[in-house]
Amino acid sequence: MHRNRSNVLALAAVAVAIQGCHEQALPTESASSGPALAALVAAPQSASRHLVVFTAERVPADFQARVSTLGGSVEISLDSIGVATVIGLTPTTVAELAAAPDIQALEPDQVVTLGVGPVEAPDVSTELTANETLAPADATASPTSAPFYPEQWSLRAVFAPEAWAAGHLGSRGVVVALLDSGIDYLQPDLLGLVDLDHSRSFSPEEDPIVAERFPGRLPISDIFFHGTTTAGIIASNATILAGVNRYVTFLAIKVFNRFGEGSLSQVIGGIVYAADQGADVINASLSAAFDKHKNPGIVAASNRAANYAFRKGALLVSITGNDGIDLDHNGDTVLLPCEAPHVICVSGTAPSGAAGATGPWENVDAPAPYTGFGRSAVDVAAPAGQTGVVRPIPATEYRTVWALCTTTTTETSPGRCRFGQRFPDQRGLPVYKSFGTSISGAFVSGLAALLVAQLGHGNPALIRERIIQSADDLGQPGTDPYYGKGRINIARALGVLP
């Protein structure tokens, strides 16, 4: 599989975290910024775990018995798309199983790792002052009442306030499935927004960790940070931060563990599960690169899952990642799920400068220097944020995106979020500053949820087309490699602006 240098470095960073998980925390990022948010690394997971793609889009009734005869077992069986995961086979029995006429492909499962790493940025405090108080949750609160809203340039960049003013605040009847590291469902800005009965963890190795460290919490609890962050962009109670929606129902589909690591089969299983649960939008702020000739089974399985979600009425949203990949000139590499059928693929933007914490901001639509790009892949762009040591120093800090921390933190959570260590402000509000295309994907999912509330359920093609056609055409006229059809415009998509 093709990897560029930054992918290899990201994978190395994750390996260090795993090796020192009990004695050593990840390298600490600055107190004012968090890690970049995206998933761009794939690697073989295990010689004994394999993804099976059948010639028909169903799993044969006798498949479990066949695998048992060979000394293995079926871990995941997705009868609706004809994909399964098997474990415990030897190279010899793998070859024997692969030779069956009803099997199209049999390949090693792959690890998909959230490509997050420490960033160096100056410590500049732009938080609320100590005499300001956190407002209690208010079911009627406007997103603009959130304490940090004046510093959220990203919402203004996509014309969210104009949509809110026209009454577009979302609906609890709209279901957004989040394929991520779980959700902190007791986080003040997410309290009451998560469907706990239908949310599900596909990371069973994390369940005992949650039970041991956070007694009483459900397995879907986010003990990393990434899922809580992306959820807070999509929707929020506006007690701390404003989200694109004020009202929505989340399904937490946990496919990444506390190291930000999961398998491709878990991701595919999560997509199918979300579709079966009636999700209107599936946010997959993750991407992994595969060689379409060397990994035909993985490509086929991913495409089948995307097609299935579309047929079931769900819009799947994904991202181009943080490695600056040129998707027009990337050989045989395919970025999944971004380049799967019907998926809306999102790149990232960020201001080129800022005068202060509350602006004004310069060129909020500049392409983020780390974003993946390419006319063949990018549909639209959305705010992702930027960081890095630049002069003047405040210009760096004011271009990041405020994000929610999980309150169930572990040694692999961002330093700013680790409870009992240090906090963003004097009162310990669970927020931090971040950047990454995971954020831009969440903005598009937030817009999709608003459109479902306006246009109705079960028509992802209409929602996708509305998002793309209403975007502000930026860069080169028409389809631009960095913006696709343009940067999303929430108010225009909803008919508030012409």
C-alpha positions, 0 to 999 in steps of 0.5 A: 500500500502506498504511504507518504512520509507523514503517514509513516510518522503518524503510525510510528507515534501510535506505536509508541503510545501503545507500548507505553500505555500504562507508564507513559502518556503521549507527548504533551501538546501545548496548553493552547492547542490539541492534536490534528483530527483525522484518520489517515493510516492503515496497516495489516491488523493481524495475520489471523484476522481476515476480511471475506467478500462473497461473490453475492451480497449475502453470507452463505448459511453454511459459512460458520460451519465451514470456518469452524471445520477449518479451525477458525470462527466468524467474528463479524457477519454482514449478511446484508452486504455479503462481507464477513470477518474470520479469525483463527485461521492458518495460512494454509486454511486461509488459502483453502477458504479463499479457493471456494467459488462463492468467495470473491476476495479474502484479505487481511483485515486492516488497522485504521488509526486516527492520525493524531499527533502532538503539535507545538504552539505557543501558550496564549490564553484566550479563555473566559475570565474567572468572573464569567459563569457557565450558564445552565443548560436551557432547552430554548437557548440559542447557539449564539448564547454559548460562552465561547461563541464570539470566538467561533469564527468557523460558524460565521464562515459557513453562515450558520448564524443566519440559518439559526436566526431563521429558525433552523436549529435542527430536530431531535427526529434527525438521527446522526450516527457518529463512527468514532471513539464513542461519545461522552454522553454526560458532557454538558453540551451533549447531555440528552442528545445521545440515543443510549439504547441504540448506540453500540461499541464495536471495540470490545477490548475497551469495555473492561477499561471503561468499566474499571476506570469509569464505573457506571459508564456505558461502553460507548463512552469516549475515553480518547477524545475524538468522538466527543470533539466531532459530536460537539461540532455537529450539535450542542446544548450551547452551554459552552460551545455552539454547534451547527445544530441545537437539536439532534439525536446521536447514535454513538458507534464506537469503532476506535479505542483509547489509542485511536485505533480500530479495524476496517471491519469494525468501520464497515460493520459500524456503517451497516449497523448505523444504516440498519438503525435508521440513521439519516447521516453517518459522520465518518471523520476518518479516511484510510488509503489503500491500493485498489489493485492490491486490496480489491476485497477491502475496496469492494467491502467499503463500496458495498457498505457505502452503497448499502447506507445510501439505499437505506436512506443515510448520507455518509460524510467523510474527509480527505485527511491531514496529510496533504494528499493529492488525490488526482495524482495518487497512482492506484491509491483510493481513499476510503470511505471518501472515494466510495460511492455516494459519499460526500468527501470534505476538505478543510479550510482555515483563516490565514490570520486573525487580529484577536480572539473575536476577530476580525479574521483574515481569509477564513476560506484559505485552504488548510495547508495540511488538507487532502485535495483533488478534483476527482475526490473533493465535493465541498470544503468546510472549516478545519482550523490551523495552528503552528508557530507563526508570527505574530503568535496570537494569529496562530491561536485565533485560527484554531477551532474550539472543541469539546473535551471528553470528561472520561479521559485516559493517558492518551487524551489531549493534555488539555483535556486530562482531568486532574492535570490541567484545564483550559481555564480557571474553572476547568471547562472541558474544552480545548483548541484543535484543528483538522479535517475531522472538524470539516467533515463534522460541519458538513454532517451538521448541515446535512442534519439541518437539511434532513429536518427541512426536507425529510428523511430517506433521500440522501441524494437530495441532501447531498446535491443540496449541500454541493450545489449551494456551496460558495464557489471558491478557487478556480471556477467550477470544480476546484482541487481544494474546494470541490464545488465550494465551501459549504454555505448553511444559510444558502443550503436552507434557502435563507440566502439566495 
